[in-house]
Amino acid sequence: MNTPLAWYFAGPLIGLIVPLLLILREKQFGISSSYRFIGATLLPKIKYFNYSKEQDRWQIHFALGLILSGFAAFQLFGAFDKVVIQPVLDYEKAAVTIYDVKNGLQFFLGGILVGFGARYANGCTAGHCIMDVSQFATSSIIATVSFFVGGLIGSLFINPIIF
Amino acid sequence: MFKFIITLLLGFAFGLILLASQAFSWFRIQEMFHFQSFHMFGLLFSAIGTSAVFLFIIKRKKIKSAQGNQIEVKPKKLELKANIIGGLIFGLGWSISGACSAPVYILVGLHWQIGLILLAGAFTGTVIFGLLKGKNGLL
């Protein structure tokens, strides 16, 4: 499992999910609204969560499929974090332990930014970068550029300090 | 039930692709932001290209859904400030956690401890947004 599936296979396969979701389920590709659905289920008193959540219920089913894929991979190949992917700068050492709970705080804070940012920007990598950039939507092109600028700052300047 | 299974299978397939291509991995994300490999860029661009071709065909040929309805595709509304600031915050989180929204779920299955921490984080972030969104003048 050290060699990834080549991008020219994996990329078009991901792209194929978009028409399949539209044709089979009449849904536009996206996943981060599932967090809002969970919010609407657990904390319906918050005004933002008081919305027509049924439109997003399918994303929970989609997320369930994602969880199952991770679980299946774990059953077949074990923990992927033991796989040392091409050395990234001086992260070779971290490769074995990055998904260790001792890094839990960093992952928790990163997760908060992901959840907050996805709602504020009205979409994430799925909905903005793939679904809507492929319709040449201005909002999504701007969001995608912003994702990358934020990511560059985090990866180049923040991660070396906190990891 | 049928709809549920279809959606579940599509999620499962999407997860397998992200796993096989290692796009779910913290290291691939760092590699991308350090411009050390074309892998992630090729992945994203070819996914967008493929999707664009199919969307074009669906609109052009007025293809109907499996339920027999006209497929409607609406792009997200432009919200300049939210797209930029929200995008920057999301990008920061993406690079720190090495996961965006879909890999968070994959990691729940693959690596439940970190996965659940990430999921709790992403949910907390969503709740914080929900609380602030209600306040006037904020966001």
Boltz contact constraints between the chains, C-beta under 6 A:
constraints:
  - contact:
      token1: [A, 4]
      token2: [B, 21]
      max_distance: 6.0
  - contact:
      token1: [A, 4]
      token2: [B, 22]
      max_distance: 6.0
  - contact:
      token1: [A, 5]
      token2: [B, 20]
      max_distance: 6.0
  - contact:
      token1: [A, 5]
      token2: [B, 21]
      max_distance: 6.0
  - contact:
      token1: [A, 7]
      token2: [B, 39]
      max_distance: 6.0
  - contact:
      token1: [A, 7]
      token2: [B, 42]
      max_distance: 6.0
  - contact:
      token1: [A, 7]
      token2: [B, 43]
      max_distance: 6.0
  - contact:
      token1: [A, 10]
      token2: [B, 17]
      max_distance: 6.0
  - contact:
      token1: [A, 10]
      token2: [B, 21]
      max_distance: 6.0
  - contact:
      token1: [A, 10]
      token2: [B, 43]
      max_distance: 6.0
  - contact:
      token1: [A, 11]
      token2: [B, 43]
      max_distance: 6.0
  - contact:
      token1: [A, 11]
      token2: [B, 46]
      max_distance: 6.0
  - contact:
      token1: [A, 11]
      token2: [B, 47]
      max_distance: 6.0
  - contact:
      token1: [A, 12]
      token2: [B, 46]
      max_distance: 6.0
  - contact:
      token1: [A, 12]
      token2: [B, 50]
      max_distance: 6.0
  - contact:
      token1: [A, 13]
      token2: [B, 17]
      max_distance: 6.0
  - contact:
      token1: [A, 14]
      token2: [B, 17]
      max_distance: 6.0
  - contact:
      token1: [A, 14]
      token2: [B, 47]
      max_distance: 6.0
  - contact:
      token1: [A, 15]
      token2: [B, 47]
      max_distance: 6.0
  - contact:
      token1: [A, 15]
      token2: [B, 50]
      max_distance: 6.0
  - contact:
      token1: [A, 15]
      token2: [B, 51]
      max_distance: 6.0
  - contact:
      token1: [A, 17]
      token2: [B, 14]
      max_distance: 6.0
  - contact:
      token1: [A, 18]
      token2: [B, 51]
      max_distance: 6.0
  - contact:
      token1: [A, 19]
      token2: [B, 54]
      max_distance: 6.0
  - contact:
      token1: [A, 22]
      token2: [B, 71]
      max_distance: 6.0
  - contact:
      token1: [A, 23]
      token2: [B, 65]
      max_distance: 6.0
  - contact:
      token1: [A, 23]
      token2: [B, 66]
      max_distance: 6.0
  - contact:
      token1: [A, 24]
      token2: [B, 6]
      max_distance: 6.0
  - contact:
      token1: [A, 24]
      token2: [B, 66]
      max_distance: 6.0
  - contact:
      token1: [A, 25]
      token2: [B, 7]
      max_distance: 6.0
  - contact:
      token1: [A, 26]
      token2: [B, 65]
      max_distance: 6.0
  - contact:
      token1: [A, 31]
      token2: [B, 101]
      max_distance: 6.0
  - contact:
      token1: [A, 31]
      token2: [B, 102]
      max_distance: 6.0
  - contact:
      token1: [A, 32]
      token2: [B, 101]
      max_distance: 6.0
  - contact:
      token1: [A, 35]
      token2: [B, 122]
      max_distance: 6.0
  - contact:
      token1: [A, 35]
      token2: [B, 123]
      max_distance: 6.0
  - contact:
      token1: [A, 35]
      token2: [B, 126]
      max_distance: 6.0
  - contact:
      token1: [A, 36]
      token2: [B, 126]
      max_distance: 6.0
  - contact:
      token1: [A, 38]
      token2: [B, 123]
      max_distance: 6.0
  - contact:
      token1: [A, 39]
      token2: [B, 126]
      max_distance: 6.0
  - contact:
      token1: [A, 39]
      token2: [B, 127]
      max_distance: 6.0
  - contact:
      token1: [A, 39]
      token2: [B, 130]
      max_distance: 6.0
  - contact:
      token1: [A, 46]
      token2: [B, 130]
      max_distance: 6.0
  - contact:
      token1: [A, 47]
      token2: [B, 134]
      max_distance: 6.0
  - contact:
      token1: [A, 48]
      token2: [B, 130]
      max_distance: 6.0
  - contact:
      token1: [A, 48]
      token2: [B, 133]
      max_distance: 6.0
  - contact:
      token1: [A, 49]
      token2: [B, 130]
      max_distance: 6.0
  - contact:
      token1: [A, 58]
      token2: [B, 7]
      max_distance: 6.0
  - contact:
      token1: [A, 61]
      token2: [B, 4]
      max_distance: 6.0
  - contact:
      token1: [A, 61]
      token2: [B, 7]
      max_distance: 6.0
  - contact:
      token1: [A, 61]
      token2: [B, 8]
      max_distance: 6.0
  - contact:
      token1: [A, 62]
      token2: [B, 7]
      max_distance: 6.0
  - contact:
      token1: [A, 62]
      token2: [B, 11]
      max_distance: 6.0
  - contact:
      token1: [A, 63]
      token2: [B, 105]
      max_distance: 6.0
  - contact:
      token1: [A, 64]
      token2: [B, 8]
      max_distance: 6.0
  - contact:
      token1: [A, 65]
      token2: [B, 8]
      max_distance: 6.0
  - contact:
      token1: [A, 65]
      token2: [B, 11]
      max_distance: 6.0
  - contact:
      token1: [A, 65]
      token2: [B, 12]
      max_distance: 6.0
  - contact:
      token1: [A, 66]
      token2: [B, 11]
      max_distance: 6.0
  - contact:
      token1: [A, 66]
      token2: [B, 15]
      max_distance: 6.0
  - contact:
      token1: [A, 66]
      token2: [B, 102]
      max_distance: 6.0
  - contact:
      token1: [A, 66]
      token2: [B, 105]
      max_distance: 6.0
  - contact:
      token1: [A, 66]
      token2: [B, 106]
      max_distance: 6.0
  - contact:
      token1: [A, 67]
      token2: [B, 105]
      max_distance: 6.0
  - contact:
      token1: [A, 67]
      token2: [B, 108]
      max_distance: 6.0
  - contact:
      token1: [A, 67]
      token2: [B, 109]
      max_distance: 6.0
  - contact:
      token1: [A, 68]
      token2: [B, 12]
      max_distance: 6.0
  - contact:
      token1: [A, 69]
      token2: [B, 12]
      max_distance: 6.0
  - contact:
      token1: [A, 69]
      token2: [B, 15]
      max_distance: 6.0
  - contact:
      token1: [A, 69]
      token2: [B, 16]
      max_distance: 6.0
  - contact:
      token1: [A, 70]
      token2: [B, 106]
      max_distance: 6.0
  - contact:
      token1: [A, 70]
      token2: [B, 109]
      max_distance: 6.0
  - contact:
      token1: [A, 70]
      token2: [B, 110]
      max_distance: 6.0
  - contact:
      token1: [A, 71]
      token2: [B, 109]
      max_distance: 6.0
  - contact:
      token1: [A, 73]
      token2: [B, 19]
      max_distance: 6.0
  - contact:
      token1: [A, 73]
      token2: [B, 110]
      max_distance: 6.0
  - contact:
      token1: [A, 74]
      token2: [B, 110]
      max_distance: 6.0
  - contact:
      token1: [A, 80]
      token2: [B, 110]
      max_distance: 6.0
  - contact:
      token1: [A, 85]
      token2: [B, 27]
      max_distance: 6.0
  - contact:
      token1: [A, 88]
      token2: [B, 27]
      max_distance: 6.0
  - contact:
      token1: [A, 88]
      token2: [B, 30]
      max_distance: 6.0
  - contact:
      token1: [A, 88]
      token2: [B, 31]
      max_distance: 6.0
  - contact:
      token1: [A, 98]
      token2: [B, 26]
      max_distance: 6.0
  - contact:
      token1: [A, 99]
      token2: [B, 111]
      max_distance: 6.0
  - contact:
      token1: [A, 99]
      token2: [B, 114]
      max_distance: 6.0
  - contact:
      token1: [A, 101]
      token2: [B, 113]
      max_distance: 6.0
  - contact:
      token1: [A, 104]
      token2: [B, 117]
      max_distance: 6.0
  - contact:
      token1: [A, 107]
      token2: [B, 97]
      max_distance: 6.0
  - contact:
      token1: [A, 107]
      token2: [B, 114]
      max_distance: 6.0
  - contact:
      token1: [A, 107]
      token2: [B, 117]
      max_distance: 6.0
  - contact:
      token1: [A, 107]
      token2: [B, 118]
      max_distance: 6.0
  - contact:
      token1: [A, 108]
      token2: [B, 117]
      max_distance: 6.0
  - contact:
      token1: [A, 108]
      token2: [B, 121]
      max_distance: 6.0
  - contact:
      token1: [A, 110]
      token2: [B, 93]
      max_distance: 6.0
  - contact:
      token1: [A, 110]
      token2: [B, 96]
      max_distance: 6.0
  - contact:
      token1: [A, 110]
      token2: [B, 97]
      max_distance: 6.0
  - contact:
      token1: [A, 111]
      token2: [B, 97]
      max_distance: 6.0
  - contact:
      token1: [A, 111]
      token2: [B, 118]
      max_distance: 6.0
  - contact:
      token1: [A, 111]
      token2: [B, 121]
      max_distance: 6.0
  - contact:
      token1: [A, 111]
      token2: [B, 122]
      max_distance: 6.0
  - contact:
      token1: [A, 112]
      token2: [B, 121]
      max_distance: 6.0
  - contact:
      token1: [A, 112]
      token2: [B, 124]
      max_distance: 6.0
  - contact:
      token1: [A, 112]
      token2: [B, 125]
      max_distance: 6.0
  - contact:
      token1: [A, 113]
      token2: [B, 89]
      max_distance: 6.0
  - contact:
      token1: [A, 113]
      token2: [B, 92]
      max_distance: 6.0
  - contact:
      token1: [A, 113]
      token2: [B, 93]
      max_distance: 6.0
  - contact:
      token1: [A, 114]
      token2: [B, 93]
      max_distance: 6.0
  - contact:
      token1: [A, 114]
      token2: [B, 122]
      max_distance: 6.0
  - contact:
      token1: [A, 115]
      token2: [B, 122]
      max_distance: 6.0
  - contact:
      token1: [A, 115]
      token2: [B, 125]
      max_distance: 6.0
  - contact:
      token1: [A, 115]
      token2: [B, 126]
      max_distance: 6.0
  - contact:
      token1: [A, 116]
      token2: [B, 89]
      max_distance: 6.0
  - contact:
      token1: [A, 116]
      token2: [B, 125]
      max_distance: 6.0
  - contact:
      token1: [A, 116]
      token2: [B, 128]
      max_distance: 6.0
  - contact:
      token1: [A, 116]
      token2: [B, 129]
      max_distance: 6.0
  - contact:
      token1: [A, 117]
      token2: [B, 86]
      max_distance: 6.0
  - contact:
      token1: [A, 117]
      token2: [B, 89]
      max_distance: 6.0
  - contact:
      token1: [A, 117]
      token2: [B, 90]
      max_distance: 6.0
  - contact:
      token1: [A, 117]
      token2: [B, 93]
      max_distance: 6.0
  - contact:
      token1: [A, 118]
      token2: [B, 90]
      max_distance: 6.0
  - contact:
      token1: [A, 118]
      token2: [B, 101]
      max_distance: 6.0
  - contact:
      token1: [A, 119]
      token2: [B, 126]
      max_distance: 6.0
  - contact:
      token1: [A, 119]
      token2: [B, 129]
      max_distance: 6.0
  - contact:
      token1: [A, 120]
      token2: [B, 82]
      max_distance: 6.0
  - contact:
      token1: [A, 120]
      token2: [B, 86]
      max_distance: 6.0
  - contact:
      token1: [A, 120]
      token2: [B, 129]
      max_distance: 6.0
  - contact:
      token1: [A, 121]
      token2: [B, 83]
      max_distance: 6.0
  - contact:
      token1: [A, 121]
      token2: [B, 86]
      max_distance: 6.0
  - contact:
      token1: [A, 121]
      token2: [B, 87]
      max_distance: 6.0
  - contact:
      token1: [A, 121]
      token2: [B, 90]
      max_distance: 6.0
  - contact:
      token1: [A, 122]
      token2: [B, 76]
      max_distance: 6.0
  - contact:
      token1: [A, 123]
      token2: [B, 76]
      max_distance: 6.0
  - contact:
      token1: [A, 124]
      token2: [B, 100]
      max_distance: 6.0
  - contact:
      token1: [A, 124]
      token2: [B, 101]
      max_distance: 6.0
  - contact:
      token1: [A, 125]
      token2: [B, 100]
      max_distance: 6.0
  - contact:
      token1: [A, 130]
      token2: [B, 47]
      max_distance: 6.0
  - contact:
      token1: [A, 130]
      token2: [B, 48]
      max_distance: 6.0
  - contact:
      token1: [A, 130]
      token2: [B, 51]
      max_distance: 6.0
  - contact:
      token1: [A, 132]
      token2: [B, 75]
      max_distance: 6.0
  - contact:
      token1: [A, 132]
      token2: [B, 76]
      max_distance: 6.0
  - contact:
      token1: [A, 133]
      token2: [B, 48]
      max_distance: 6.0
  - contact:
      token1: [A, 134]
      token2: [B, 48]
      max_distance: 6.0
  - contact:
      token1: [A, 134]
      token2: [B, 51]
      max_distance: 6.0
  - contact:
      token1: [A, 134]
      token2: [B, 52]
      max_distance: 6.0
  - contact:
      token1: [A, 134]
      token2: [B, 55]
      max_distance: 6.0
  - contact:
      token1: [A, 135]
      token2: [B, 55]
      max_distance: 6.0
  - contact:
      token1: [A, 135]
      token2: [B, 75]
      max_distance: 6.0
  - contact:
      token1: [A, 137]
      token2: [B, 75]
      max_distance: 6.0
  - contact:
      token1: [A, 137]
      token2: [B, 76]
      max_distance: 6.0
  - contact:
      token1: [A, 138]
      token2: [B, 78]
      max_distance: 6.0
  - contact:
      token1: [A, 139]
      token2: [B, 76]
      max_distance: 6.0
  - contact:
      token1: [A, 139]
      token2: [B, 78]
      max_distance: 6.0
  - contact:
      token1: [A, 139]
      token2: [B, 83]
      max_distance: 6.0
  - contact:
      token1: [A, 140]
      token2: [B, 76]
      max_distance: 6.0
  - contact:
      token1: [A, 142]
      token2: [B, 83]
      max_distance: 6.0
  - contact:
      token1: [A, 143]
      token2: [B, 83]
      max_distance: 6.0
  - contact:
      token1: [A, 143]
      token2: [B, 87]
      max_distance: 6.0
  - contact:
      token1: [A, 146]
      token2: [B, 84]
      max_distance: 6.0
  - contact:
      token1: [A, 146]
      token2: [B, 87]
      max_distance: 6.0
  - contact:
      token1: [A, 146]
      token2: [B, 88]
      max_distance: 6.0
  - contact:
      token1: [A, 147]
      token2: [B, 87]
      max_distance: 6.0
  - contact:
      token1: [A, 147]
      token2: [B, 90]
      max_distance: 6.0
  - contact:
      token1: [A, 147]
      token2: [B, 91]
      max_distance: 6.0
  - contact:
      token1: [A, 150]
      token2: [B, 88]
      max_distance: 6.0
  - contact:
      token1: [A, 150]
      token2: [B, 91]
      max_distance: 6.0
  - contact:
      token1: [A, 150]
      token2: [B, 92]
      max_distance: 6.0
  - contact:
      token1: [A, 151]
      token2: [B, 33]
      max_distance: 6.0
  - contact:
      token1: [A, 151]
      token2: [B, 91]
      max_distance: 6.0
  - contact:
      token1: [A, 151]
      token2: [B, 94]
      max_distance: 6.0
  - contact:
      token1: [A, 151]
      token2: [B, 95]
      max_distance: 6.0
  - contact:
      token1: [A, 152]
      token2: [B, 33]
      max_distance: 6.0
  - contact:
      token1: [A, 154]
      token2: [B, 92]
      max_distance: 6.0
  - contact:
      token1: [A, 154]
      token2: [B, 95]
      max_distance: 6.0
  - contact:
      token1: [A, 154]
      token2: [B, 96]
      max_distance: 6.0
  - contact:
      token1: [A, 155]
      token2: [B, 30]
      max_distance: 6.0
  - contact:
      token1: [A, 155]
      token2: [B, 33]
      max_distance: 6.0
  - contact:
      token1: [A, 155]
      token2: [B, 95]
      max_distance: 6.0
